Amino acid sequence: MPAPWDVRPANLRHGGEDLRLVVATQTETVIVSRTHNVARAAATDESEVILFLPPNAAHASLTSPSFSSSPATTRAPTSPIISSADPVAIPTSSVSVAPPPVDANLGASNNTSTNASASQPSSTGPVATPTASSDAGHVPLVMAYYPDWASRDYPPEKIDFGRFDWIDFAFAVPDQNMNLGWDGSDDAPDLLRRVVARAHESGKHAKLSVGGWTGSKSFSSAVGTPENRATLANNILTLYQQYGLDGIDLDWEYPGQSGNSGNGVSPADSANFLEFLRVLRDTLPPGAKITAATQTVPFAGADGSPLRDVSDFARVLDWVLIMNYDSWGSSDQPGPNAPLSDACSNSTQPGASALAALRAWTAAGFPASQLVLGVPSYGYLSRSSATRLRTRAGGTRASPRVYRSGRLAENGRRRREQRQGQGQKRSMQRFVWDWIDSLLGPPVYDKSGLIVNEDGGTDGGQVQFRELVRQGALAPYSSSPGAPGITTNSSSAPASADGTPQSATPAYDGAFGGEDAALLRAAIEDREPRSLFAGAHGFVREWDGCSSTPFLRAGDARQVVAYDDPVSLEMKGQLVRQARMLGVNMFDVTGDTDGWDLTDALRRGLGVV
């Protein structure tokens, strides 16, 4: 049977930035150019070109010499591609954004490492049930956290369960007696019942997340003895049955690491955690999902370094959620919040990226098919006049252990620490804002024109994507006169003396010029409304090619926000799809827009729309 698409290259040239192709699919013809990385095909040698097509088409490897130009009408690709890494061929259905290259053996489930940092008994107990990615047809899962402190400003009924497969309700918190309480609000039990009911009505699933950044104080002692492990498992079972749950998520931050101030910690934490997971697997009903939220590196061994072999965890956990966010925090020298990769190879936190996490976990024996990439719906606000995100500092690159310790020391910069326990305060702020909106009309700005964080401050802290839009710092792109401008930074620009790419910032303010500007504008117009956002009201959107994430800056106001938007999240979704990871999980669902721009971008990247 012939392929359902036809590929005809035109004006194909090697050795220059003018490499172009014309690709005809069943429904459209696409011009692809790699100039400025705004949508590119990759020349792998003198004769072969590998092209990334939209998610509903397969990838094509083309031989160039004998083709002729296509007379077909052309249009731009369905999404702008801004990536600094060399693309690679995708063996299944292809994608329109080129994520970083993934090693061919990353998805292997067998572990070849035998030198573990901590002794672990071999698995002889019950094992995790197969997940969706075990099937012949890989369909990535779309998940999100719903925090119990959302309460008044974001009721469960606002969630569009049709866009998600799983919702994690956060958090239940264990105490020193292994009892489980609630974090954030007194109405958590009612909220959980409503989340579960809505999920099941929609044919979807709900898990209860136990722990969190401020809820991990008693984990070490709770799993430290056989008696404690049994008690905690039984208490979890009680909640599982009481609320009709489909699974349990364990968000211990972190085994073998101090985490938040006051947390108990022991060199035996990870080994004890494994034993607890086996007890919990025995305790919960068959088919119950058990998952864990983790750092970008595997669990810590007795010496504090990442375990080299976590294959026993893979046998008892259904999946692991890699929390690829909070990599930098608020700073006068801001850095990226959730890097896709260390594309410039100069990060002082080389392990803090989606690609590095994928490599670290699979190298330690955890299959890619049981890995979920955590993505943020928020960014970090910094009081700074920086014009680029920081990726390197003077001195020696930090070791993984130093990196983890430094990251954990930034307690005030952690999302959950700043959000947990502030549900009532945020609800009242939102109530007041909504009331003012009803009188004056949105958006509401700080009187100085600054972005306001979740605590009402302007000097640092987190800010949700929906608030960047609501406060007017971001606006949906429009081709109408006076539309906000778009400025991007490309890491394909020439490198400076220290190896950091120089800025390449073509400003698109309605007066587009040149082939690539036309391509970008056509790509924007071809997308769904509100799917691409530009800086507005004094804020300029920039692109950090080293991390493949955007940032906002307002030089006069000395504010910078490092965040994720539909473009960067679509790229993360495509990395997940390419690597055949299990799926994505957003922290949290309340940070998306009412139009679900972030979630839909993830779904596009995953190829599930």
N, C-alpha and C positions, 0 to 999 in steps of 0.2 A: 504494500500500500504506500503510495507516495506521501511524503511529509506534508502536513497541512500549511506549510509556509514556504515561501520562495525567497531566496537570498540573492540579490544582485548588487555587487559592489560597483561604485562609481568613483572616479577621481581618486583611485587608490594610489597613494604614494608612500614610499618608505623614507625614513631619514629626515622627517620634518614634522612640525607641529600641525600640518595641514591634513593629516591622515583622516580620511572621511569614508564612510560607507553609506550606501542606501540599502535599507532592509525592508522588504515587502512581506508583510504577514497577511493573514486572511482578511484583516480589517483595515490595515493602515500601512503606509510606507514611512519609514523613519530615517532621518539623516542623523548620523552620529559623528561627532567631532571630539577629539581629545584635547583640543586647545583649551588651556586653563582648567583642564579636568572637568569641564561643565558637561559631560556626557562623552564617554570615550570608548573606543575599541582599542585593544592592546595588540601591538605587533610583537609577537614572540620570537620571530626570526625574519629572514628575508622574504619568506613566502607565505607564512601562516598568520592569520589574524583571528583572535578569539573575541567574540562579540557578546555582550550581555544584553539580552532581549527582555521585554516585559515579562512579568510572572506567568502569563498564560501562553508563552511560547517556549520552545526548547532552545538550548544554546547551539550555535553553529560555529564550526571551525572551518575557515575558508582558505582556499588556495587562490592566490590573487592573479597570476599572470594572464589567464585566458578569458576573463570576464569583461563584459562591455557595460557601458553606462546604462542606467535605467531611466527611461523617460517619465516614470511615474511621478505624480504629484507628491511633494514631500511635506512632512510635518515633523515636529520635534518629538523627542522621546517623552514618555509620560511622566518622567520625574528628573530633576536636575541631579547630576552625578558629580559629587565633589569628594574625591578620595585621593589620598597621597600614596596608597600602596599599589603595587602591581596587581592587577586582577588575575584570577586563575579560572580555568575552565570549570564549569559546574556540571557534574555528571547527571543530574536529574533535570527538572524544569528550571529554567534559568531566570535571572532577575535583572532589573533595570539599574540597580545601584551596585557598584563594584566594591565589596567589602575587602578587608585585608585577606591575603592568601592564607589558606588553612592547610596544614600538613595532611597528607593523604591518610595517615594512620591515626588521626586524632579520634576517629569514631570507634576505634577498636575497643572491644570490651575486655580483652584479656590483658593482664598486667605482666610486664616483663621485669619489673624491678623487684629485687629480693632484699634490698638493704633498707629496711624500715627504720624510722627514727625511734619507734617505740614498739615494744613487743605486744602483739595482738594474737589472741587465740583464733584458730581457724573456725569458720562458721559451720556449725552443725545444726542450728535451729531453723525455724521457719524463715522463709525468704520473702522478699517483696514480690507483689503481684506484677505481671507484665503491664507496661504502660502502652499508650497509643503508638509510640514510636517503634514498638516491637513488631507492629504489623507491617505487611509488605508495602502498603501505601502510607508513606510518612505524612501525617497531618499534624503540624505543630500546634501546641496548646497555647491559648491566650488566657492569662490569669491576671488578677490584681488583688491587692490588699484593700480591705475596707476597715478603717480604724474606728474603734469604739468611741473615740472623742469627737467624731464627726457630728453625731447627734442632730441638733436642731438644724444646722446649716446644710446638711447633706443626708437626708433620710435614705434608707436602703431602697425605697421605691424609686429613687432617682437613677439607680443603676440600670443600664440597658443590658440585661443578662444575655440578650441575643448576641452580643459582641464578645462574651467571655465564656470560657469553659469551666473555670474554677474561680471562686472568690474566697480569699483568706480573711477571716475575721480576726482582727488584732485588738487587744491581746488578753489572754488569761495569764495570770502571774502566780507562780508557785512561791509559797512562803517557807520559813524554816521548818515547818511541820508537814511539808509536802501538800498542804491544802492549796486550792486554787481560788484566787480572787480575780477581780477585774481591774483594768487600768483605764482611766480616762473619764468615765461617767457612771452614774448610778443606774442609768437605763440600759447598760450593756446587755443584760440578759434578754430584754425585750428586743433590742436591736438585733441580737444574734438570731433569735427566733424568726424575725422578719427576713433577715438575709437568707436563712436556710429555706424558709417557705417560698420566697421569691425564686431562689435558685431552682428548687425542685419543680415548681410550677412551670419553669422554662426548660426543664429537662437538663439542667446544669447541676454543678456540684459545689459544696461548701466545706471548707476546713476551718478548724479553730487553731489559731497560732498562739503558742504558749511561749512566753518570755518577752523578748524585745530588749532594746538597749537599757532601759531602766527597770526591766523586769527579769533580769538574769542574776540577781544577787544571790539567790539560794540554790541555783542549779547544781553547783559543785557538791554541796552537802546532800542534796536530794538524790543524787545518783551515786553517792560515795559508798554506800553499803547495800548488800542484798535486801535488807529489810526496807530501807528507804526507797530503793528502786521499785519494789513491789507496791509499796504504799502510793507512790506517785503514779505508777501505771494504773492502779485501781481507781484513783481519783480522776485521772484523765478519762478512763472508761465511763465513769459516772456521767461526766459532762457529754461525752460522745453519745451515750444513749439518751440522755435527757433532752438534748437538742436535735437529735436525728441527724448527726453529722455524717459526712462521707470520708473524713480524714482528719489527721492531726499534723500540724506544722510545728516543729520545734525550733524556736529562734533563740538559741543560747548564744549570747555574744560576750565571750567566746570560750569554748573549752580550752583550758591550758593557758589562757590569756586573761589579764585582769579586767579588761573591758571598762565598764563604768565604775566610778569611784564607789568602794564598798563591796564590790563583788567578791565572793569567795573564789579561790583559785587553787588548784592542786596540779602537780606534775602528772597525776594519774587521771586527769579529767577526761581526756579523749578515750582512754581505755575503758573507763567507767561509763562513759556515754554510750560506747558500743554495747556494753553489757546491758545497759538500760534499754536500748533500742530493741534488743532481742527479747527482753522481758515484755516490753510494750507490744511487740509483734505477737507474742503468745497471748497477751491479754485482750487485745482488740479483736473484733470479729473478723473472719476471713473477708478479704476484699477491701478492708479499710486501708486508705492510703496513709503512709507515714513519710513525712518530708522534713528536711532541715534547711534553714537559712544559714548561709556561711559567708566567710570572707572570700576574697578572690584567690586565696591560697588554701590548700587543704588544712584539715584540723591540725592543731599543734601537738607534737609529741612531747615526751617527758622533758626533753631539753629545750622546749620552746620553739623549735624549728618545725616547719611543715612536715607532716608524715609523708614518707615516700611511697607508702602502700596503703591505700584506703579501700582496697577492693572488698574487704569484709563489710565496710559500711554500705557499699553498693549492693550487697546481697540482702541487706535488711531494710534499707531505705528505698522507697519508690523513686524519689528523685531528690536532688539537692538544688536549692535556689542560690545562685551566686549573686551576692549583693554588690553589683558593680556600680556603686555610687558613693558619695561622700569621700571622694579621693583627695580632695584638696581643702574645701571649706572656705570661709571668709578670710580675706587677707588683703593687705595693701599691695601685694604682688599676687593677684588671683591666678588660679590654675583651673583646669577642667574638672567638672564634677563627676563625669562618667565617661572616661575615654573609651573609644572603640578599640584603639590600639596605640602603641608607642611608635607611630609612623615615622617620626624623626629620629628614633633610636637615641634619644638623649634625655629621657625622662628620669628625674630623681626617684620616681616611684614606678619602675618598669613593670612591677607585678600588678599594678592597679589599672587594668584595662580588661575589656571583654575578651580580647584575643589571648592575652597572657593568662587569664583565668582558665579559659578553655584548655590551653596547653598544659597548665599546671595540674589541673584535676585529671585530665585524661592520662597524663604521664604517670600519675600516681595510681592508675588502675580504675578510675571511675569512668564508665562509658559515657560518651557524649550523648547517647540516647537517654540518659538519666540526668542530664544537666539542664537546668532552666536558668536563663539569663535574667537577672533582676535589672530593671530599668527605672529611672526616676521620672516623676511628673513635676519636678521642682528644680530650682537652681539655687545657687548661693550668691547672695548680694554682698558686694565689697565696696568700701569707700576707697576708691582708687582712681587714678587718672591713667592707668595702664592702657596701652593700645593693642596689646596682644596678651595671650595667656602664657603664663610661665610654665615651662616644662623642665627647666634645668637650673641648677644653682652651682656656685663654685664649690670645689672640693671633690672628694671621692664619692662615687655613686653608692647609695646606701644598700646594704645587704637586705635580703628579704626580712630578716628578723628585726633589723633596725627600722625598716620601713613600717612594719606592723606596729612596733612600739610607738613610733612617732605618730602614726595615724590614730592609734587608740588614745594617745595623750590629748588629742584635740576634742575633749569631751563636749565643749560648748558648741562645736561645729557639727555635731551629729544631728541628723534630721530628727530622729525619734526622741532624743533627749529634749530638743527644743519644742517638739510638738506634743509629746505625751504629757499628760497632766494639765494641758492648757485648753482642753475642750471647751469648758465653760467660757473662758476668756475669748477664744476665737469665735464662739457662737454669738456672744454679745457684740463683738466687733462687727461680724457679718450682719447681725440684726440691725445695728445702727447704720451700716453702710447701705443696706437695702432700703431702710427708711428714707435716708437722704436721697438715694436714687429715685425713689418714688416721688419726691418733691422736685428735685432738680434735674433728674435724668443722669444716666451713667455717661462716662466713667467718673469716678471720684479720685482726685489726686491729692497728694500731700500739698499743702499750700506753697511749698517751695518748688513744686514740680518734680520731686524725687520719688523713686519707687519706695514703697513702704513694705517692710517684711511682715511676717506673720505675727510678730509681737508689737507691731506699730512703729518700729524703729526704721531708720534709714541708713545706718552705718554698717550693717552686717546681717547675718542670719539667712534663713531660707525664705524663698518666695515661690509659690506655685506658678506653673505655666498659666493657668487660668487667671491668676491675679496680674501677671504681666500683660495679658490681653485686656483684662478688665480695667486696669489702671491706665491703659493707653500707651504703655511703653512698646508694645507690639500691636500691630494692626494687620488684618488680612490683606494680602496684596490685591490690588485692583488696578486695572489698566486705565481707569478713568483719570481725567486731568487732576493733578494735585495728589496723586497717590503717593504713599510713603515710599521713600527710597530704599534700595537694597544694596548693601555693601558686603562683599565677601572677601575673605582672605584665602588664598590657595597655597598649600604647602608645596606645590610644584614650582613655586617661584624660586629664583636663584637663592642659594644659601649664603648667609653672612659668614664672617670669619670664624665665628664660634660654632658653625654648623646649624644654626637656627634659620629656618626659611625666612626670607624677607617678605614683607607684605606685598600682595598683589591685589589691589582693591579697586576694581572697576566699579564706579558708582552708577547704578541704574535708577535714575530719578524721573523716568518718563521719556527722556531723550536717549533712546537706545541707539547704539551704533556698532557696526561690525557684525561678522557672522556669529560669533559666540553670544553676543548680546541678544541678537535675534533668536538664537536657539534657546537661550535661557528664558526670554520673555514668552516664547511660544510654549515652552515646557510649563511655565507657570500658568499660562492661560488654559492649558490642556488639563490641568489638575482640577479636582473637585474644589468648590468654593471653600475658603478658609483653611485650605490645606498647607499653604505656605504663608508665613508671617514675616513682615518687615518691621524694622525699627520705626518708631514714630515719636512725635512730640519731643524732639531733641535727642532721642536715642537712636543709635546706629547699630544695625545687626552686622556682626563680623563673623567670619568663619575661621576656626582654628584647625588647620589641616593636620597638625601633629596628632590631635585627639579625635578628629572628625566630629567636633561639636561646635555649636554656635556660642557666641556671647554678645551681650549688649553693652554698649558703653555710651556715656554722656560726658564728654570731656569737661564741659563747664561745670557740671554738677558733681564731678568726681564720683561717679557710680559705675560699677561694672557688675554684670550678672552673667555667670557661667551656668548654662542650662542645657536642656535638650529640647528639640522641637520636632515637628513631623519629618523633616529631612534626616536628621541624625538618628531618630528612632527607626525610620524605615531602613536605614543602613544596618542598624543593629539587628532588626528582624531578619534581614537578608543574610547576615552572618550566621544567625541561628539556623536558618533554613539550609544554607550551604553546608554547614558542619553537621547537619542532621541532629541538632540538639532537640530536646523535648519541647521547648517552647520558651515563652517570656512571661515575666510577672512584673507588673508595674506597682511601685510604691509611690503614691497610692492612687486609687481610682478617683478621689475627690480633686486631684490636681488637674484633671483633663478639662477641656472646654465642654460647654453644653452640646457642641456639635461633634464631640468625640474625635477631635483632630489627631490627638496623640495615639489613641487606641487604633483608629483606622489606619494610621501610618504604619504602626506595628503589623497590623493585619495584612497590609499591602506587601510589606517586606517579607512576611512569612508565606505569602501566597495563598492566604485563606479567604480572600475576598472574591 
